[in-house]
Amino acid sequence: MLELRTRGRDIVRRLELGEKMALTYRGKRVGLLTPDPESEKAPIPADDPLHAFVEMAEPMGGLSNEELDQFLYGADLR
């Protein structure tokens, strides 16, 4: 429950990726969080390189917007 309260956005993202998670309270399992089976989105594999895309951008990874465009689209969009 503590992790759900403090990292809710990350947990929702993981559900969108198709991950299932146990919900525990005081060390005991009380439920299961699962992706919505009727969701229109297909689960994105956890190893998809675009999940780490934000980390490659300036200032963290140092790639400029132009370099990111080249990486994503394979061409200069100017």
Distance bins in CASP14 RR format, pairs under 12 A and 6 or more apart:
PFRMAT RR
TARGET T0000
AUTHOR 0000-0000-0000
RMODE 2
METHOD distances of the structure
MODEL  1
1 7 0 0 0 0 0 1 0 0 0 0 0
1 8 0 0 0 0 0 1 0 0 0 0 0
1 11 0 0 0 0 0 1 0 0 0 0 0
1 21 0 0 0 0 0 1 0 0 0 0 0
1 22 0 0 0 0 0 1 0 0 0 0 0
1 23 1 0 0 1 0 0 0 0 0 0 0
1 24 1 0 0 1 0 0 0 0 0 0 0
1 25 1 0 1 0 0 0 0 0 0 0 0
1 26 0 0 0 0 1 0 0 0 0 0 0
1 27 0 0 0 0 1 0 0 0 0 0 0
1 28 0 0 0 0 0 1 0 0 0 0 0
1 29 0 0 0 0 0 1 0 0 0 0 0
1 30 0 0 0 0 1 0 0 0 0 0 0
1 31 0 0 0 0 0 1 0 0 0 0 0
1 33 0 0 0 0 0 1 0 0 0 0 0
2 8 0 0 0 0 0 1 0 0 0 0 0
2 11 0 0 0 0 0 1 0 0 0 0 0
2 23 0 0 0 0 0 1 0 0 0 0 0
2 24 0 0 0 0 1 0 0 0 0 0 0
2 25 0 0 0 0 1 0 0 0 0 0 0
2 26 0 0 0 0 0 1 0 0 0 0 0
2 27 0 0 0 0 0 1 0 0 0 0 0
3 9 0 0 0 0 0 1 0 0 0 0 0
3 10 0 0 0 0 1 0 0 0 0 0 0
3 11 1 0 0 1 0 0 0 0 0 0 0
3 14 0 0 0 0 0 1 0 0 0 0 0
3 21 0 0 0 0 1 0 0 0 0 0 0
3 22 0 0 0 0 0 1 0 0 0 0 0
3 23 0 0 0 0 1 0 0 0 0 0 0
3 24 0 0 0 0 1 0 0 0 0 0 0
3 25 0 0 0 0 0 1 0 0 0 0 0
3 27 0 0 0 0 0 1 0 0 0 0 0
3 33 0 0 0 0 0 1 0 0 0 0 0
4 10 0 0 0 0 1 0 0 0 0 0 0
4 11 1 0 0 1 0 0 0 0 0 0 0
4 12 0 0 0 0 1 0 0 0 0 0 0
4 14 0 0 0 0 0 1 0 0 0 0 0
4 15 0 0 0 0 0 1 0 0 0 0 0
4 21 0 0 0 0 1 0 0 0 0 0 0
4 22 0 0 0 0 0 1 0 0 0 0 0
4 23 1 0 0 1 0 0 0 0 0 0 0
4 24 0 0 0 0 1 0 0 0 0 0 0
4 25 0 0 0 0 0 1 0 0 0 0 0
4 30 0 0 0 0 0 1 0 0 0 0 0
4 31 0 0 0 0 0 1 0 0 0 0 0
4 33 0 0 0 0 1 0 0 0 0 0 0
5 11 0 0 0 0 1 0 0 0 0 0 0
5 23 0 0 0 0 0 1 0 0 0 0 0
5 25 0 0 0 0 0 1 0 0 0 0 0
7 13 0 0 0 0 1 0 0 0 0 0 0
7 14 0 0 0 0 1 0 0 0 0 0 0
7 21 0 0 0 0 0 1 0 0 0 0 0
8 14 0 0 0 0 1 0 0 0 0 0 0
8 15 0 0 0 0 1 0 0 0 0 0 0
8 21 0 0 0 0 0 1 0 0 0 0 0
8 23 0 0 0 0 0 1 0 0 0 0 0
8 33 0 0 0 0 0 1 0 0 0 0 0
9 15 0 0 0 0 0 1 0 0 0 0 0
9 16 0 0 0 0 0 1 0 0 0 0 0
10 16 0 0 0 0 0 1 0 0 0 0 0
10 17 0 0 0 0 0 1 0 0 0 0 0
10 19 0 0 0 0 0 1 0 0 0 0 0
10 21 0 0 0 0 0 1 0 0 0 0 0
10 51 0 0 0 0 0 1 0 0 0 0 0
11 17 0 0 0 0 0 1 0 0 0 0 0
11 18 0 0 0 0 0 1 0 0 0 0 0
11 19 0 0 0 0 1 0 0 0 0 0 0
11 20 0 0 0 0 0 1 0 0 0 0 0
11 21 1 0 0 1 0 0 0 0 0 0 0
11 22 0 0 0 0 0 1 0 0 0 0 0
11 23 0 0 0 0 1 0 0 0 0 0 0
11 33 1 0 0 1 0 0 0 0 0 0 0
11 34 0 0 0 0 0 1 0 0 0 0 0
11 35 0 0 0 0 0 1 0 0 0 0 0
12 18 0 0 0 0 0 1 0 0 0 0 0
12 19 0 0 0 0 0 1 0 0 0 0 0
12 21 0 0 0 0 0 1 0 0 0 0 0
12 33 0 0 0 0 1 0 0 0 0 0 0
12 35 0 0 0 0 0 1 0 0 0 0 0
12 36 0 0 0 0 0 1 0 0 0 0 0
12 39 0 0 0 0 0 1 0 0 0 0 0
13 19 0 0 0 0 1 0 0 0 0 0 0
13 21 0 0 0 0 0 1 0 0 0 0 0
13 35 0 0 0 0 0 1 0 0 0 0 0
13 41 0 0 0 0 0 1 0 0 0 0 0
13 43 0 0 0 0 0 1 0 0 0 0 0
13 44 0 0 0 0 1 0 0 0 0 0 0
13 46 0 0 0 0 0 1 0 0 0 0 0
13 51 0 0 0 0 1 0 0 0 0 0 0
13 54 0 0 0 0 0 1 0 0 0 0 0
14 20 0 0 0 0 1 0 0 0 0 0 0
14 21 1 0 0 1 0 0 0 0 0 0 0
14 33 0 0 0 0 1 0 0 0 0 0 0
14 34 0 0 0 0 0 1 0 0 0 0 0
14 35 0 0 0 0 1 0 0 0 0 0 0
14 43 0 0 0 0 0 1 0 0 0 0 0
14 44 0 0 0 0 0 1 0 0 0 0 0
14 46 0 0 0 0 1 0 0 0 0 0 0
14 51 0 0 0 0 0 1 0 0 0 0 0
15 21 1 0 0 1 0 0 0 0 0 0 0
15 23 0 0 0 0 0 1 0 0 0 0 0
15 32 0 0 0 0 0 1 0 0 0 0 0
15 33 1 0 0 1 0 0 0 0 0 0 0
15 34 1 0 0 1 0 0 0 0 0 0 0
15 35 1 0 1 0 0 0 0 0 0 0 0
15 36 0 0 0 0 1 0 0 0 0 0 0
15 37 0 0 0 0 0 1 0 0 0 0 0
15 39 0 0 0 0 1 0 0 0 0 0 0
15 41 0 0 0 0 0 1 0 0 0 0 0
15 43 0 0 0 0 1 0 0 0 0 0 0
15 44 0 0 0 0 0 1 0 0 0 0 0
16 33 0 0 0 0 0 1 0 0 0 0 0
16 34 0 0 0 0 0 1 0 0 0 0 0
16 35 1 0 0 1 0 0 0 0 0 0 0
16 36 0 0 0 0 1 0 0 0 0 0 0
16 39 1 0 0 1 0 0 0 0 0 0 0
16 40 0 0 0 0 0 1 0 0 0 0 0
16 41 1 0 0 1 0 0 0 0 0 0 0
16 42 0 0 0 0 0 1 0 0 0 0 0
16 43 1 0 0 1 0 0 0 0 0 0 0
16 44 1 0 0 1 0 0 0 0 0 0 0
16 45 0 0 0 0 0 1 0 0 0 0 0
16 46 0 0 0 0 0 1 0 0 0 0 0
16 48 0 0 0 0 0 1 0 0 0 0 0
16 51 0 0 0 0 0 1 0 0 0 0 0
17 35 0 0 0 0 1 0 0 0 0 0 0
17 39 0 0 0 0 0 1 0 0 0 0 0
17 41 0 0 0 0 1 0 0 0 0 0 0
17 42 0 0 0 0 0 1 0 0 0 0 0
17 43 1 0 1 0 0 0 0 0 0 0 0
17 44 1 0 1 0 0 0 0 0 0 0 0
17 45 1 0 0 1 0 0 0 0 0 0 0
17 46 1 0 1 0 0 0 0 0 0 0 0
17 47 0 0 0 0 0 1 0 0 0 0 0
17 48 0 0 0 0 1 0 0 0 0 0 0
17 50 0 0 0 0 0 1 0 0 0 0 0
17 51 1 0 0 1 0 0 0 0 0 0 0
18 33 0 0 0 0 0 1 0 0 0 0 0
18 34 0 0 0 0 1 0 0 0 0 0 0
18 35 1 0 1 0 0 0 0 0 0 0 0
18 36 0 0 0 0 1 0 0 0 0 0 0
18 37 0 0 0 0 0 1 0 0 0 0 0
18 39 0 0 0 0 1 0 0 0 0 0 0
18 41 0 0 0 0 1 0 0 0 0 0 0
18 42 0 0 0 0 1 0 0 0 0 0 0
18 43 1 1 0 0 0 0 0 0 0 0 0
18 44 1 0 0 1 0 0 0 0 0 0 0
18 45 0 0 0 0 1 0 0 0 0 0 0
18 46 0 0 0 0 1 0 0 0 0 0 0
18 48 0 0 0 0 0 1 0 0 0 0 0
19 32 0 0 0 0 0 1 0 0 0 0 0
19 33 0 0 0 0 1 0 0 0 0 0 0
19 34 0 0 0 0 1 0 0 0 0 0 0
19 35 1 0 0 1 0 0 0 0 0 0 0
19 43 0 0 0 0 1 0 0 0 0 0 0
19 44 0 0 0 0 0 1 0 0 0 0 0
19 45 0 0 0 0 0 1 0 0 0 0 0
19 46 1 0 0 1 0 0 0 0 0 0 0
20 31 0 0 0 0 0 1 0 0 0 0 0
20 32 1 0 0 1 0 0 0 0 0 0 0
20 33 1 0 0 1 0 0 0 0 0 0 0
20 34 1 0 1 0 0 0 0 0 0 0 0
20 35 1 0 0 1 0 0 0 0 0 0 0
20 36 0 0 0 0 0 1 0 0 0 0 0
20 37 0 0 0 0 0 1 0 0 0 0 0
20 43 0 0 0 0 0 1 0 0 0 0 0
21 29 0 0 0 0 0 1 0 0 0 0 0
21 31 0 0 0 0 1 0 0 0 0 0 0
21 32 1 0 0 1 0 0 0 0 0 0 0
21 33 1 0 1 0 0 0 0 0 0 0 0
21 34 0 0 0 0 1 0 0 0 0 0 0
21 35 0 0 0 0 0 1 0 0 0 0 0
22 28 0 0 0 0 0 1 0 0 0 0 0
22 29 1 0 1 0 0 0 0 0 0 0 0
22 30 0 0 0 0 1 0 0 0 0 0 0
22 31 1 0 0 1 0 0 0 0 0 0 0
22 32 1 0 1 0 0 0 0 0 0 0 0
22 33 1 0 0 1 0 0 0 0 0 0 0
22 34 0 0 0 0 0 1 0 0 0 0 0
23 29 1 0 0 1 0 0 0 0 0 0 0
23 30 1 0 1 0 0 0 0 0 0 0 0
23 31 1 0 1 0 0 0 0 0 0 0 0
23 32 1 0 0 1 0 0 0 0 0 0 0
23 33 1 0 1 0 0 0 0 0 0 0 0
23 34 0 0 0 0 0 1 0 0 0 0 0
24 30 1 0 0 1 0 0 0 0 0 0 0
24 31 0 0 0 0 1 0 0 0 0 0 0
24 32 0 0 0 0 0 1 0 0 0 0 0
24 33 0 0 0 0 0 1 0 0 0 0 0
25 31 0 0 0 0 1 0 0 0 0 0 0
34 43 0 0 0 0 0 1 0 0 0 0 0
35 41 0 0 0 0 1 0 0 0 0 0 0
35 42 0 0 0 0 0 1 0 0 0 0 0
35 43 1 0 0 1 0 0 0 0 0 0 0
35 44 0 0 0 0 0 1 0 0 0 0 0
36 43 0 0 0 0 0 1 0 0 0 0 0
37 43 0 0 0 0 0 1 0 0 0 0 0
42 48 0 0 0 0 0 1 0 0 0 0 0
44 50 1 0 0 1 0 0 0 0 0 0 0
44 51 1 0 0 1 0 0 0 0 0 0 0
44 53 0 0 0 0 0 1 0 0 0 0 0
45 51 0 0 0 0 1 0 0 0 0 0 0
46 52 0 0 0 0 0 1 0 0 0 0 0
49 55 0 0 0 0 0 1 0 0 0 0 0
49 56 0 0 0 0 1 0 0 0 0 0 0
49 71 0 0 0 0 1 0 0 0 0 0 0
49 72 0 0 0 0 0 1 0 0 0 0 0
50 56 0 0 0 0 1 0 0 0 0 0 0
50 68 0 0 0 0 0 1 0 0 0 0 0
50 71 0 0 0 0 0 1 0 0 0 0 0
50 72 0 0 0 0 1 0 0 0 0 0 0
52 60 0 0 0 0 0 1 0 0 0 0 0
52 61 0 0 0 0 0 1 0 0 0 0 0
52 63 0 0 0 0 0 1 0 0 0 0 0
52 71 0 0 0 0 0 1 0 0 0 0 0
53 60 0 0 0 0 0 1 0 0 0 0 0
53 61 0 0 0 0 0 1 0 0 0 0 0
53 63 0 0 0 0 1 0 0 0 0 0 0
53 67 0 0 0 0 0 1 0 0 0 0 0
53 68 1 0 0 1 0 0 0 0 0 0 0
53 69 0 0 0 0 0 1 0 0 0 0 0
53 71 0 0 0 0 1 0 0 0 0 0 0
53 72 0 0 0 0 1 0 0 0 0 0 0
54 60 1 0 0 1 0 0 0 0 0 0 0
54 61 0 0 0 0 1 0 0 0 0 0 0
54 62 0 0 0 0 0 1 0 0 0 0 0
54 63 0 0 0 0 0 1 0 0 0 0 0
54 68 0 0 0 0 0 1 0 0 0 0 0
55 61 1 0 0 1 0 0 0 0 0 0 0
55 62 0 0 0 0 1 0 0 0 0 0 0
55 63 0 0 0 0 1 0 0 0 0 0 0
55 68 0 0 0 0 0 1 0 0 0 0 0
56 62 1 0 0 1 0 0 0 0 0 0 0
56 63 1 0 1 0 0 0 0 0 0 0 0
56 64 0 0 0 0 0 1 0 0 0 0 0
56 65 0 0 0 0 0 1 0 0 0 0 0
56 67 0 0 0 0 1 0 0 0 0 0 0
56 68 1 0 0 1 0 0 0 0 0 0 0
56 70 0 0 0 0 0 1 0 0 0 0 0
56 71 1 0 0 1 0 0 0 0 0 0 0
56 72 0 0 0 0 0 1 0 0 0 0 0
57 63 1 0 0 1 0 0 0 0 0 0 0
57 64 0 0 0 0 1 0 0 0 0 0 0
57 65 1 0 0 1 0 0 0 0 0 0 0
57 66 0 0 0 0 0 1 0 0 0 0 0
57 67 0 0 0 0 1 0 0 0 0 0 0
57 68 1 0 0 1 0 0 0 0 0 0 0
57 69 0 0 0 0 0 1 0 0 0 0 0
57 71 0 0 0 0 0 1 0 0 0 0 0
57 72 0 0 0 0 0 1 0 0 0 0 0
58 64 1 0 0 1 0 0 0 0 0 0 0
58 65 1 0 0 1 0 0 0 0 0 0 0
58 66 0 0 0 0 0 1 0 0 0 0 0
58 67 0 0 0 0 1 0 0 0 0 0 0
58 68 0 0 0 0 1 0 0 0 0 0 0
60 68 0 0 0 0 0 1 0 0 0 0 0
61 67 0 0 0 0 0 1 0 0 0 0 0
61 68 0 0 0 0 0 1 0 0 0 0 0
61 71 0 0 0 0 0 1 0 0 0 0 0
62 68 0 0 0 0 1 0 0 0 0 0 0
62 71 0 0 0 0 0 1 0 0 0 0 0
63 69 0 0 0 0 1 0 0 0 0 0 0
63 70 0 0 0 0 1 0 0 0 0 0 0
63 71 1 0 0 1 0 0 0 0 0 0 0
63 72 0 0 0 0 0 1 0 0 0 0 0
64 70 0 0 0 0 1 0 0 0 0 0 0
64 71 0 0 0 0 0 1 0 0 0 0 0
64 76 0 0 0 0 0 1 0 0 0 0 0
65 71 0 0 0 0 0 1 0 0 0 0 0
65 72 0 0 0 0 0 1 0 0 0 0 0
65 73 0 0 0 0 0 1 0 0 0 0 0
65 76 0 0 0 0 0 1 0 0 0 0 0
65 77 0 0 0 0 1 0 0 0 0 0 0
65 78 0 0 0 0 0 1 0 0 0 0 0
66 72 0 0 0 0 0 1 0 0 0 0 0
66 73 0 0 0 0 0 1 0 0 0 0 0
66 74 0 0 0 0 0 1 0 0 0 0 0
66 75 0 0 0 0 0 1 0 0 0 0 0
66 76 1 0 0 1 0 0 0 0 0 0 0
66 77 0 0 0 0 1 0 0 0 0 0 0
66 78 1 0 0 1 0 0 0 0 0 0 0
67 73 0 0 0 0 0 1 0 0 0 0 0
67 74 0 0 0 0 0 1 0 0 0 0 0
67 76 0 0 0 0 0 1 0 0 0 0 0
67 77 0 0 0 0 0 1 0 0 0 0 0
68 74 0 0 0 0 0 1 0 0 0 0 0
68 76 0 0 0 0 0 1 0 0 0 0 0
68 77 0 0 0 0 0 1 0 0 0 0 0
69 75 1 0 0 1 0 0 0 0 0 0 0
69 76 1 0 0 1 0 0 0 0 0 0 0
69 77 1 0 1 0 0 0 0 0 0 0 0
69 78 0 0 0 0 1 0 0 0 0 0 0
70 76 1 0 0 1 0 0 0 0 0 0 0
70 77 0 0 0 0 1 0 0 0 0 0 0
70 78 0 0 0 0 0 1 0 0 0 0 0
71 77 0 0 0 0 0 1 0 0 0 0 0
END
